[in-house]
Amino acid sequence: MRKVIYWIHTSVDGHIAGPNGEFDWPVMGPELSAWSDAINDRVDTFLYGRVVWELMSSYWPTADQISDHPHDLRFAKVWREMPKIVFSRTLTEAGWGARVENDVESVLRDLKAQPGKDLLLTGGAGLAARLAELDLIDEYQVVVHPVVLGGGKRLFPLAERFDLELAETRTFDGRAVLLSYRR
């Protein structure tokens, strides 16, 4: 069965965006970028909520034309070519090879039962909270960056407690730490 992998960047104080929504603090060094590439090789579909979709689709379609960062140059092509699903109650179209769905539970249960590679949810605390509530996330890939944001959007805005099993830890570029958990 296919897995849903949740990959998220967080600050040491547990925020995925700063007090004003800023997301200028994650640093994609060579080792973290290589890990990102390996995760992308495991998946055949990207999953997004509307808010993260709007951020991703505003940058990645042309990132390789405006950035010279090695990660951006590699990932822009992957992002454009990867099938994407945007879960939203307000969007009707998304563009860039994405389809819009609103029934999170049935769509993901169906996708997980189909043959194929794993599915990657990047960012998006709201959608991740809903998927966790439905027990549809199989792996949590949390990358902790050495910054304290002092507020902002929380990593896990979940109401219910649940346990995770530590699968792996790793340090990237002498800076960021991966905490990999299984459900």
N, C-alpha and C positions, 0 to 999 in steps of 0.2 A: 504494500500500500504506500502511496506517496505521502510525504510528510509536508507539513507547513512549518517553515523555519521563520522565526521572527528575529530580524536583525535590527538592532537599535544602538545608537550612540547615546551615552549619558555622561553627565558631569559627576564628579565625586559626590556631590550632594543630591544626586538622584533626579536631575532635571534633563529633559530632552530638548528643551528650548529655553532661552533666557527669559527674564521678566517682560521683555518687549518682543518676544517671539524670535530673538536672534539665534541663528544657527551658524555662526561664523567661527566657532571654537574647535570643532573636530579637525584633527590634523591627519591626513592620509599619507603617512610615510611609506617607504617601499615595502616593508614587511606587512603592514596592515593592508596595503593595496594588493599585495600578492594573496593574502588571505581572502580578501573580497573577490578577487578573480576566481579563486578555488570554490568559493560558495556559489558564484554565478555559474560555474561549470556544472554544479550539482542540480541546477534548476532549469525549468523550461517555461516558467511563467512568473512574472512579477505581480504582486498584489499591493494595492494602495487604497487608502481612504481618500476622500476628496481633498482634504487639506494638503496632505503630502503629495498627492497627484499634482495639484496646482504648483507646488514648489518644484517638483521633478520636471514637469512638462514645460516650465518656464526656463529651465537651464539646460537639461541634457540633450535636447534635439540639436543644439548648435554648440555645445560645450567645447568640442574639439576645434571649433573655429575661433573661439574667443579665449581659450586657455592653453597654456603650454605645459601644464602639470601632467606628468606621465599617467597618473591615475585617470584624469579627465580624458586624456587622449584615447586610452583603452576603453574606458567604460562607456563613453558616448556612443560608440558603435554598437556595443552590446545592448545598451538601453534602447536604441532605435530599433534593433532587430528582434528583441525579445517580446513575445506576446505579453500583454498586460491586461489586468482586470482592475477596474476602479469600482469600489463599492461606495455608492452614494444614493441618497434619497432625493437629491436636488439636481444632479447632472443627468442629462439625457444622452449626450455625446461627449467623447473625450479626445478623439484624434490620436495620432502617433501610434497606431497599432493597438489601441486599447479598446476594450469593450466595457460598457457600464452595466453593472448589476446592482440590485438592491436587496435581494434575498441572500444574505451572507451564509446562513446555515445550510440551505439546500444546495447552493452552488458549490460551496467548499466540500461538503460531504460527497457530492457527485464527483468533483474533481479528484479528491483523494482516492476514490474507488477506481478511477480510470488508470490505464497504464500511462507511464510517462515518468519524467524526472520530478523532483520535489518542487514545491511552490515557495516563493520567497516574499514575505511581508517585510517591507522596509519602513521603519518609523511608524508613526501614526498611533498615538496612545489610545485614541477612541476606538479604532477598529481592533487594535490588539486586545483591549479590554473586553470587547464583545466576543472575540474569538476565544480568549481565555475562559470567559464565562461559559461558552459552549464546549469547552475542552477540545478545541480544534487546533491548538498550537502544540506541535510535537517537540520542537527545539527552540530554546531561547538563546540567542547569541547576543550578549550584552557587552558592548565595548565601552569601558570606562576611561574617560579622558581626564588628564590632570588639570581640571579647572573647577572652581566653585562658582556657580552662577548666582547663588543667593536668592533664588526664586525662579518662577516660570512654570512651564508645563511639567508635571510630574511624570516619572518613568512608568509607574504602574498605578493608574487611577482606578484601582480595583476595589470593589466592596467586599468580596469574599476572599478568605484565606485559602491558599492551596500550596502544596509542597512541590518542590522540584528536586531533581537528582543532579548533582554536579557531575558533568561529563568531562570537562576539560578547562584548564586555565592556561593562558599564554600571554606573554608580554610582547608587544610589537614596538619596534623602533626605540626601545628603552623609554617608552612614554605611555602608551595606552595598554590596558589590560583587558583581555577577553575573559569573560565568565560565561561558559557554555553550559547550559542546563537542558536536561530532558524531562519530559513530563511522564 
